């Protein structure tokens, strides 16, 4: 229909869907079937963080917190990353909130089963969102937004097959992006970058081994490994001017 809603109501619906998809695999599956990732990409692409004009009539998301709400939905539409993998890189699992107690684990497993059976669905999801997430990450200094982007990117890298990753990332300077994360001095960004490097080397070492050497990932890891722990800690707490 031609019915329109206010931006405030729209963001409220996004928040509601973010909670519901955690406990309802049928809702998450239906949103994937409706190509929700394309809609989310368009919404994020028109946000004030990318458009630079919060007063533009086409801008639905006018604040960082609203961008985070949309990113949370995008994150919750994929199963959680394995806790063992997160722990090995000193990362904490995302706390998923759902009003349906006791159904969260079942819903996430059912979502995983759907994505395993509909392999093209995950590829389309990545095609729609990867570029937008990279642009959003590099366009803001808001750590919450940046870290949300990294969680989603890490999920895409983890759940996509090796062939899907080759197609998805072949025209994107993803190795350079990972190298830049390793040089930020932000521990969370470094940890997610290392996790993605590890996954990519496990799945497609033939491709990413060369790219990591050529685009500075190996050098950034060497520098990081040679940095004393105390020095790294001081860098993080040092106030910016």
C-alpha positions as CSV (number, residue, x, y, z in Angstrom):
1,X,0.0,0.0,0.0
2,X,0.9,3.7,-0.2
3,X,0.8,4.1,3.6
4,X,3.9,5.8,5.0
5,X,5.2,5.8,8.6
6,X,7.4,8.2,10.5
7,X,11.1,7.6,10.8
8,X,10.6,7.1,14.6
9,X,8.1,4.4,14.0
10,X,10.2,2.8,11.3
11,X,13.2,2.6,13.6
12,X,11.0,1.1,16.3
13,X,9.9,-1.6,13.9
14,X,13.5,-2.4,13.1
15,X,14.3,-2.8,16.8
16,X,11.2,-5.1,17.2
17,X,12.3,-7.3,14.3
18,X,15.9,-7.5,15.7
19,X,14.5,-9.1,18.9
20,X,12.0,-11.3,17.2
21,X,14.4,-12.9,14.6
22,X,16.5,-14.2,17.5
23,X,13.7,-16.3,18.9
24,X,11.8,-17.0,15.6
25,X,13.6,-18.8,12.8
26,X,10.5,-18.6,10.6
27,X,10.6,-14.8,10.8
28,X,14.4,-14.7,10.1
29,X,13.9,-17.2,7.1
30,X,11.0,-15.1,5.7
31,X,13.1,-11.9,5.9
32,X,15.9,-13.6,4.0
33,X,13.4,-14.8,1.4
34,X,12.2,-11.3,1.0
35,X,15.8,-10.1,0.3
36,X,15.9,-8.0,3.5
37,X,19.6,-7.5,3.1
38,X,19.1,-5.3,0.0
39,X,16.6,-3.1,1.9
40,X,19.0,-2.8,4.9
41,X,21.8,-1.9,2.5
42,X,19.7,0.9,1.0
43,X,18.7,2.2,4.4
44,X,22.3,2.2,5.7
45,X,23.6,3.7,2.5
46,X,21.2,6.7,2.9
47,X,22.2,7.2,6.6
48,X,23.6,10.5,7.7
49,X,26.9,8.8,8.4
50,X,27.4,8.1,4.7
51,X,25.3,10.9,3.1
52,X,26.8,13.6,5.3
53,X,23.5,15.4,5.4
54,X,21.3,14.5,8.4
55,X,18.6,17.0,7.2
56,X,18.2,15.3,3.8
57,X,14.6,14.2,3.3
58,X,15.8,10.8,2.0
59,X,17.8,10.1,5.2
60,X,15.9,7.8,7.5
61,X,18.7,7.2,10.0
62,X,19.8,10.5,11.4
63,X,21.9,9.3,14.3
64,X,24.6,6.7,15.1
65,X,22.2,4.9,17.5
66,X,19.7,4.4,14.7
67,X,22.4,3.0,12.5
68,X,23.3,0.6,15.3
69,X,19.7,-0.6,15.4
70,X,19.7,-1.5,11.7
71,X,23.1,-3.1,12.0
72,X,21.8,-5.2,15.0
73,X,19.0,-6.6,12.8
74,X,21.6,-7.4,10.1
75,X,23.7,-9.1,12.7
76,X,20.8,-11.1,14.1
77,X,19.8,-12.4,10.7
78,X,22.9,-14.6,10.7
79,X,23.6,-17.3,13.3
80,X,26.1,-16.5,16.1
81,X,29.8,-17.1,15.6
82,X,31.1,-20.2,17.4
83,X,32.0,-19.3,21.0
84,X,35.2,-21.4,20.7
85,X,36.4,-19.2,17.8
86,X,35.5,-16.0,19.6
87,X,37.3,-17.1,22.8
88,X,40.5,-18.0,20.9
89,X,40.7,-14.4,19.7
90,X,39.7,-13.0,23.2
91,X,36.3,-11.8,21.9
92,X,33.0,-12.1,23.8
93,X,29.8,-13.6,22.2
94,X,27.1,-11.1,21.4
95,X,24.3,-11.2,23.9
96,X,21.1,-12.0,22.1
97,X,17.8,-10.8,23.6
98,X,14.6,-12.6,22.8
99,X,11.1,-12.5,24.5
100,X,10.8,-16.2,23.8
101,X,12.7,-17.9,26.6
102,X,14.2,-21.2,25.8
103,X,13.7,-20.9,22.1
104,X,16.8,-18.9,21.2
105,X,19.2,-21.9,20.7
106,X,16.6,-23.8,18.6
107,X,15.8,-20.8,16.5
108,X,19.5,-20.2,15.8
109,X,20.1,-23.8,14.8
110,X,17.0,-23.8,12.5
111,X,18.3,-20.6,10.9
112,X,21.7,-22.3,10.4
113,X,20.0,-25.3,8.8
114,X,18.1,-23.0,6.4
115,X,21.3,-21.1,5.3
116,X,23.1,-24.4,4.8
117,X,20.3,-25.7,2.5
118,X,19.8,-22.4,0.7
119,X,23.5,-21.6,-0.1
120,X,22.8,-18.8,-2.5
121,X,20.9,-16.9,0.2
122,X,24.0,-16.3,2.2
123,X,25.9,-15.2,-0.9
124,X,23.2,-12.7,-1.8
125,X,23.3,-11.4,1.7
126,X,27.0,-10.8,1.4
127,X,26.7,-9.2,-2.0
128,X,24.2,-6.7,-0.7
129,X,25.9,-5.7,2.5
130,X,29.7,-6.1,2.3
131,X,30.5,-3.0,0.4
132,X,28.0,-0.9,2.5
133,X,29.6,-2.2,5.7
134,X,33.1,-1.4,4.5
135,X,32.0,2.2,3.5
136,X,30.1,2.6,6.8
137,X,33.1,1.4,8.9
138,X,35.5,3.8,7.2
139,X,33.1,6.8,7.3
140,X,32.6,7.0,11.1
141,X,34.7,7.2,14.2
142,X,31.8,5.7,16.3
143,X,33.3,2.5,17.8
144,X,29.9,0.9,18.3
145,X,29.0,1.3,14.7
146,X,32.5,0.2,13.6
147,X,32.5,-2.9,15.8
148,X,29.0,-3.9,14.6
149,X,30.2,-3.7,11.0
150,X,33.1,-6.0,11.9
151,X,30.9,-8.6,13.6
152,X,28.6,-8.8,10.5
153,X,31.6,-9.0,8.2
154,X,33.2,-11.7,10.3
155,X,29.9,-13.7,10.2
156,X,29.8,-13.4,6.4
157,X,33.4,-14.6,6.1
158,X,32.8,-17.4,8.6
159,X,29.6,-18.8,7.1
160,X,30.3,-18.4,3.4
161,X,31.9,-21.2,1.5
162,X,35.4,-20.8,0.0
163,X,34.0,-20.5,-3.5
164,X,31.5,-17.9,-2.3
165,X,34.2,-15.9,-0.7
166,X,36.3,-15.9,-3.8
167,X,33.3,-14.5,-5.8
168,X,32.3,-12.1,-3.0
169,X,35.7,-10.5,-2.4
170,X,37.4,-10.7,-5.7
171,X,36.8,-7.0,-6.6
172,X,37.1,-5.6,-3.1
173,X,40.4,-4.5,-1.4
174,X,39.5,-6.7,1.6
175,X,43.1,-7.6,2.4
176,X,44.0,-3.9,2.6
177,X,41.0,-3.3,4.9
178,X,42.2,-6.1,7.2
179,X,45.7,-4.6,7.3
180,X,44.3,-1.2,8.2
181,X,42.4,-2.7,11.1
182,X,45.5,-4.3,12.4
183,X,47.2,-0.9,12.5
184,X,44.4,1.0,14.3
185,X,45.6,0.4,17.9
186,X,42.0,-0.6,18.7
187,X,42.2,-4.1,20.3
188,X,38.6,-5.2,19.2
189,X,39.3,-4.2,15.6
190,X,42.6,-6.1,15.7
191,X,41.0,-9.2,17.1
192,X,38.2,-9.3,14.5
193,X,40.7,-8.7,11.8
194,X,42.9,-11.6,13.0
195,X,39.9,-13.8,13.2
196,X,38.9,-13.0,9.6
197,X,42.5,-13.5,8.5
198,X,42.5,-16.9,10.1
199,X,39.3,-18.0,8.5
200,X,40.3,-16.7,5.0
201,X,43.7,-18.5,5.3
202,X,41.9,-21.7,6.3
203,X,39.4,-21.5,3.4
204,X,41.4,-20.0,0.6
205,X,45.1,-19.8,1.5
206,X,45.9,-20.0,-2.3
207,X,44.2,-16.7,-2.8
208,X,44.6,-14.8,0.4
209,X,48.2,-15.9,1.2
210,X,49.5,-13.9,-1.7
211,X,47.1,-11.0,-1.1
212,X,48.1,-10.8,2.6
213,X,51.7,-10.5,1.6
214,X,51.1,-8.0,-1.1
215,X,48.7,-5.7,0.7
216,X,50.4,-5.4,4.1
217,X,48.5,-7.9,6.3
218,X,51.6,-10.0,7.1
219,X,53.7,-6.9,7.8
220,X,50.9,-5.5,10.1
221,X,50.8,-8.8,12.0
222,X,54.6,-8.8,12.4
223,X,54.5,-5.3,13.8
224,X,51.7,-6.2,16.1
225,X,53.5,-9.4,17.3
226,X,56.7,-7.3,18.0
227,X,54.8,-4.7,20.0
228,X,55.2,-5.2,23.8
229,X,52.0,-5.9,25.6
230,X,52.5,-3.0,28.0
231,X,53.1,-0.6,25.1
232,X,49.9,-1.7,23.4
233,X,47.9,-1.2,26.5
234,X,49.3,2.3,27.0
235,X,48.4,3.2,23.4
236,X,44.7,2.2,24.0
237,X,44.3,4.3,27.2
238,X,46.2,7.3,25.9
239,X,43.7,10.2,25.5
240,X,43.3,11.6,22.0
241,X,43.9,15.3,21.3
